[in-house]
């Protein structure tokens, strides 16, 4: 199984919080592991856009769910759920 490095940039000063997680780890779980608090009113199920993130480097395929939740412009700019 692959592992991925996830970097969360938070706050005005863009503080970096880096965590390595196994493939399939949800974003809210990765954030918790990195000590980053994100709002997840839907429980991390990707229904409310609370855990929406912007991919700053690397690649990530767009899922069918993301195509339904995010606009084409958001997807082009790197936003993912």
N, C-alpha and C positions, 0 to 999 in steps of 0.2 A: 504494500500500500504506500502511496506517495504521501509525503509531508510537505506542507507549504508554509512559508514565512509570511505572516500578515503583519503589516505595520499600520497602526492607527495613528493619525495625526489629529490632535485635539487642541482646542483652545486657540486664542489669539496668537500665541507664540508658536503654534504648531508643534506642541510637545509630541515626541515619538514614543509609542508603546509597541514593542515588537514581541510577537509570540509565534512559535512554530506549532502547527496543528496538523493532524492527519487529514487526508482527503475525506470529504464528506462532513466535516465539522461545520455546524451552522455559524453564522456570523455573530449571533448573540452569545453563543458559547465561547467563541474565540475572543470576543470582547471581554467577557467575564474573566477568562484565563489571563488576559493581558492587564486586568485591573481597570478596564475602561467601562464607565457606566453609560449605557445607551437606553433610551426609552423604547420599550417593547410592549405597548398596550395589548397587542394581539398575542403575546406570549412567544414571540419569535417565529411566528408562522408565516411572515411575509405578507400579511394582508393589509397592514396600515401604513406602510412605507416608513415606519419609525426606525428601521434598521437599514435604510437606504444608504449606500456608500458609493463613493466615486473611485473607480479603478484608476490609479495614477501611473502604474507601470505594469508590464506583463500583459497577459491575455486571459480572457475568461469568456467562454461561450455564453451567448444569451439564451436563457431558457424560455420555454413557452409561457411560463408564468410571468417572467419579466416582460415579455412582449405585451402581455395583457395589462400589467400594472404600470408600466413606464411608457412615456411617449417615445416616438422614434428619435426625437431630438435628444432626450435624456439618455437613451441608449448610445447614440453616437458620441455623446460627451463623456461616456464611460460610467454612467450611473448603473448600479446593479442592486439587487435585493439580497 
